[in-house]
Amino acid sequence: MEDVEAVINDPEFFKRGRYYFDGVWGQAARGADGQQTIIQVLPPHPEGLSLDVLAQSIGMNDPNLEEALNTLKRHDVVEQNQGSWRIMVELFRRWVLQQERIFSANRRRMEFAATQAKSAFAD
């Protein structure tokens, strides 16, 4: 884990690895439905989630969820270990977490700007 920490603490790491991460993310948009949703739900849980908890978290039925998980597994994105599904590559897991933080921050800024614009027009 120390090696992972050293790599990800390099400010250039996620910029240089962007093509790999974007490629994995883009691949998950093709094929079985729900792959990107699974990728978004799993990262906060490095130990993984059971199939039941994952199904409840994303609202997918078992056959569709299993198809999406098996597709991600074939592409070496997720793995099942002791009944829990998790992101296989720690660096990718952290990249998804970082992307979610960036997306959330941008969404908050846009919502704030929209609120400001509405109040400006209301006056």
N, C-alpha and C positions, 0 to 999 in steps of 0.2 A: 504494500500500500504506500510505502514511502516513495517508491519510484513513480507511482501514479501522481502523488502529491507534487513531486518535483516537476513533472512534466506539465501538469495543469496549472501550476503557479507561474509558469512562463507566460507573460501577457500575450505572446504571439501564438501560443499553442492552438487556441480555438480558431484563430484566423487561418493558420496553415492547414489545419485539419478540416476546414470548412467543406472542401469538396467531397471528402469521404462522408462526413456527417450529412451533408445535403443529399448525397447519393443514396444513402440508407433511408433517409426520410422520404425522398422521392419514390424509391422502390416500394415503400409501404403504402403509397397512394394508389398503386396498381394491384390488380388481383383481388383477393378476398377483402370484402368490406370490413372496416373496423380496425385495420392494422395501425393506422396513425393514432387512433383513440387509445388503443392498448399501449402504444409507445408513450403516450402522454400520461397515462394513469400509473404505469409501473415505476418510473424513476424515483418518486419520493419514498419508495419502499425497497431499499437495496436487498432486503432479505426475501422479497417477492411477495406475491399474493396467491391465495388459493384460487382455484377455478371459480368457486362459488362467490367469493368476495369480488373477484374481478368481474364476473357477470353482473353482480349487483351494482358495482361502481360504474359500469358503462352501459348497462341496460340492454345487453345483447342476450339472445337465447343461446343455449349450449351448442347446437350444431354450427351456427354461424361463428360463434366465439372460437370454437375448436378449429374451424377451418382457418380463421385469421391467425390463431396462435401457431398452427402447423405451418402456415406459409412463412411466418416470421422465424420459426424454428429452422425451416429449410434454408433460410437466408442468413442463419447464424446471428439473429438479432436477439432472440429470447431463448431461454432454456428452462426446463422444468427440473427442479431439484427438491426432493422430499415433499412432493405435493404442492410446491409453490412455483409460480412462473415469475421470472425476473429477467431484466435486461442482461445479456451476456457480457457485453464489453463495458467496463466501468467508465471509460472515457466517453463513450456514447451516452451512457446514462447521465453523466454530469453535463454533457452538452445539451441534452434535452431539458434538463433543469434550468440551465442558463438561458436557453431560448424562451422558456416559459416565463422566467423573470423579466426578460426584455419585452416580451409580448405584453405581459401584464402592466409593466410600467408605461409602455406606449399607449395601451388602451386607457389607462387612467389619465394620461395627458390629453388624449383626444376627448374623453368624456368631460374633462375640466374645460377644455377649449370650447366645446359645444355648449356647456352651461354658461360660459362667459358670453358667447355670441348670442344666445337666447336672451340673456338679461340685457345686453346692449340694445337689441332690437325692441325689447319690451318697453324701454324708456322713452 
